[in-house]
Every structure is written in structure tokens, then in C-alpha cells.
Amino acid sequence: MLDYESLGHMTLAEGPGQYFIPHHAIQKSEGDSVKLRVVFDASAKCHSGVSLNQCLLVGPKLQQDIVDVLIGFRVHKVAFTTDICKINRQIEVLPQYRGYQYILWREYPQASLKEYTLNTVTYGVNKSLEAAKTLQLNLINTLARSGLELKKWASNTPELLEHLRPEDCSRNPLAFEQNDATHVVLGMRWSHDQDYFSFGINSFKMNPTKRGVLSMIARIFDPLGLLAPATFYAKSIMQRVWVAQISWDDQLPSDIAEDWCDFYHSLG
């Protein structure tokens, strides 16, 4: 925070603020040194029940998808990385809007609390729900003009579904072992209540043969590479099966079969 003040990125407030942004520190260890990073929570609602993020518009995504960036490292012969120092804090906010970026801070517990205003763009300040609602409405209206109707809506944010008819929302029945609702998205099982991806293996059948090993590996759909450690182990077992020179439907050698059984049960 002293760095913020010394660089002029925050200054003592000269008047009353319209919104105070809560903030806290994140500690990160790098070798023998410890660094602190300030995190601002502009999603916190004030006394009126509205947060700063709810009052702001978000522009379009400008950066490349992370998968495309990583693939670029394998496509091009020469690659490099760099970082813009304090990128957000290099962009100043117009003085008339700084009243919405007030914070409370003191250097040590015995000092008096002081009001500061953040003079630059604050990381973590955006608006997501309203932007999603706008996109949702535009999508519904655009497709409706062509006679297309959208069904089975699912979202990790219930507010996005409140204005929709119940019959238009996904109501998938729960399996006995599931604790929350899931929705299949591009082959991945997405729990929209808890907002996480999972992988199901209920349809897999244990078959300790060369054909069974290859069939099971081919059926593992993992576009994000979340199961890479497991699939790597499975493929190493497949390599051993080929070296063993057995036919497609012969039983696996005992040592390979034991490892294959361990792999199968580890997925469950």
C-alpha cells in the first residue's frame, strides 16, 4: 500500500466517497522472499444492496484463448514471454469517477483509519452478471426471429435463470451417487450448482485384454487434459501390452493385468 501511495496510484481522499472497496492481502512465497499482493473486492454490496461491479459495463474479451497461446509454443520455432509492469495501475481513472474507488487503510493497527482514493484502474472491478443477461437476451431474440427456441438452460448463477420459464430450464434427474445437478457440456459433465467439471466412468467395463485396454483408453474424452496423469499411465501400460506381443483377445500377462486393474480402480 505504501508502494501505491508513493507512486501516486492512491492518494488521501479530499471529499466523501460514493463506494468503498473492501481489500485484503494475498501472501505468496518465492524462494526465501515473501511477497504481498492486494486484492480488491468490487463485488461487495454496499448499504443500498448494490455493488460497484453491478454498475459497470464490461468490454469484449481481447486476449487469445489460453489453449491457443500454449499451442503457439509448439508451432513457432522461436517463443518468448514478457510482462507489462503494473499494467492496470498504468491507466488512470478520470477524477470524476474516482469517488467510486475509495478504500480504508492504515499502516499499522495503532494508527487512525484514513480514506484513500484509487487513481488508476483497479484489478477485479468488472461486471459479469448483467453482461451475461444482455448476451442471453440478444441470443434469445436473434434466434426467435428464425423460429428457433432455446431450451434446457443451465447456469452457475441462479439469477440468470430467474426470468425464464421453469420448463425451459434444465431439470436433469439426479443419479443416486450425485449430490447436485449436472449438465453435459461438450462431453464434459458440468455441475452448474457447484460450478465444477467432473468425469464419469460408469459405462466403462473392465476387460483385461489387449482389445479391452485400447478400447478403454480410446473412450476417455479429456479435451482439457485434466486426466493427463492418469491417461499417461494408461498409455504406458498399453505400450507394455504391445511389447508383450499378445493377440487382441488374449488375457494380459499377470504383471500388466495387475497394473491395469489398479488403474481401473483408481478412476473410480
N, C-alpha and C positions, 0 to 999 in steps of 0.2 A: 504494500500500500504506500510505503514511503517512496518506492520507485514510481508509482502512479503520480504521486504529488510532485516529485522532483522533475518529472518530465512534462508536467503540465497537463497530464491526462485527466486529473481531477483537481478541483480547487474548492476552497471553502465557499459554501453557499452564501449568496448575498441576499436571498429572499426566500419565501416559503416555497416548498416543493409540492408538485401535484401527485407524485408517486415515489415511494421509497422502495428500492430493490434490495431484498434480502441477499446476503452473500456469506460465503464460508470458504475456508481454506482446504485445499487438497494437497496432501503431502506425497511427494514422490522421491524415492531414494535412487540415486545414480552413483554407484560406487561408494565412496566414503562421504559424499556430499548429499545433503537433503535439500530439495527444492520445494517451495510452496507456490501453488497456483490458485488464483482467486476464481471462484465460480459464482456467477450471479444467477438468481432465480427470478426471472421476469414473469414466470407463470403463477407466482404467488398472488392471490387475490387480496385487494385492499378492503377497507370498510364498506365500500359500495358493492362488493361481491364480484368485481371485475378486475382482471389482471392486465398488465401492460401488453402482454402477448396477444390478448384478445382484441386489442385496439389497433394492432399494426397489420400491415399487409406484407406478404412475403413474395419476393420476386421469383422468377423461374430458376431452376437448377442450372448452373452454368458449367460446373466441373464434369469431367468424364466419369463414367461409371468405374468403380474400383477394379472390377474384373478386367475391363478394357485396359486400364493403366498397367495392371500386373502382367497381362499378356504382352503388352508392349515391350516389356523387358526381355521377352523371348523372341520377339520378331526383329528388333533392331540390334545391330552389332554393337553400337555404342549407346550406353544409357547413363543417365546421371540424375541425381536428386538435389534439390536445394530447398530452402525455406525462406519465406519473407518474414523478416523480424517484426514481431508485434503487428501483424497485418491489420487486425481490426482496430488497434489503437492508433493507426496512422491516418484514420479517416475521422475528421471532426464532424460533430453534430451541430447543426445550426443553433445559435444561442436561444432562440425562442422555443426550442424543443427540449432543452436540457433540464427543464423543470420536471420531466418525467424520468430522469435518471439520477435521482437523489439516493444517497446512501448514508448510513450512520457508521462512524468509525472512531476509535480511539487507539492510541499507540500502545497503551498498557492499561490494565484493569483499574488503576487508581486515577487515571485521567478522566476528564469530563468528555461525555459524548459530544461529537461535533457533526454537523451536517455538511456533507460534501456533494458536489455535483460532478458527474462523469461527463467529460467534454468530448469524448470520442465514442465511436461505435462500440457497443457492449456485446461481447460474445455471449450467446444464449438468449438473446432477445429476438423473438420472431413470432409468427402466428401460424399455427398449423390447422386447427380445427375449422376455422372459418374458411381457410383456403380449400380444405377438403370438401366442405359443404358447397362452395361455389363450383368446384370441379364436378361434384356429384350432380348438382342441379343442371349444369351445362350438358353433362353426359346424358342425363335422362331426357332433356328437351331435344337434343340433337338426334338421338336415336328414335324418339317418339315421332318425329317428322317423317321417318321412313317406315313407321308402323312396327318398330322393334321395341319390345318391352323387357325391362331388366328385372330379374328375379334372383332369389337366393342371396340377398345382400348379407354380408358379414363384415364386421369391423372390430378392431380392438378398442374403439371409442364408442360407447353406447349412445352418446349424444348425436352421433352421425346417423343413427338409425331411428331416432325418436319420431321423425315426421313421416316415416314410411309405414305402409300398411303391414300388419303382422304377417299376412300371407306372402308378402314379398321378401321377407327376411328368412335367412337360413335357419331351419329348425331340425338339424340332423339328430337322429336318436343317438343316445349315448350307449357305448358298449359298457359291460359291467365293470371292466377294469379301468375305465376312464373317469376322471374326476371333473372334467369340464368339456365344453363343446369344442369340436374340432371341425375343420373345413379343409378340403383338399385344394391346394393351390399349386398348379404346375407340377403335380406329382408329389409334392411335399405335404405333410399333414400339419396344418397350422391351427394352434389353439388360439382362437381370437379373443377368448375371455382373459387368458393369462398372457397372450402375446408371445408365443414361442413356437419354434418349429420342432417337430419330432419325427421319428422314423419308425414305421411299423413293419414287423416281420411275421405277423400272424399267418400269412399264407405260405411261408417257407416250410419245406418238408426236408427232414434230414435224410440224405441218401449218400452213403459213404462209397461212392464210385466216382470214376473219372468224369462221367457224364453228369452226375449229380453236383459235383464240385463246380464244374464250368457253368452249369445252369443256374446255380445259386448266385455265383459271382456276377453273371450277366444280368440278373434281376435286381441287383442292388442299384437303385436310382439315387444318385447323390450329386446333383448339379452344383451344390455349393462346396463340396469337398469336406463336409462335416464329419464324414465317416472315413476319411483318408487313412488314419492309423489302422482301422480295422480292415479296410479293403486291401491295404498294402500287405497285411499279414495273410489275408486270404489268397492273394495272388502269389505270394511266396510259397504257400502250400501247393498251389496249382503248378508252380514251376517244379516242385519236387515230384509231383504226380507224373509230369511229362518225362522227367529223368528216369523215373521208375519203370517206364516202358510197359505199362499195362494196357489192356484193351479198355474200351469205353465202359463196359458194364461189369468189369471185374472189381472185386472188393479191394479197397485200398490196403496197402501194407499196414501192419499194426501200428508202427510209429507215426505214420502220416494220418491214419484214421483217428488216432488218439488226439493229435493236434487239431484235426478238423472238427472233432466233437467238442473240444474246448472252445474253438472259435464259434461254433454254432450256439453253444450255451451262453457264451459271453454276450452275444447280441440280444439275448432275452433278459 
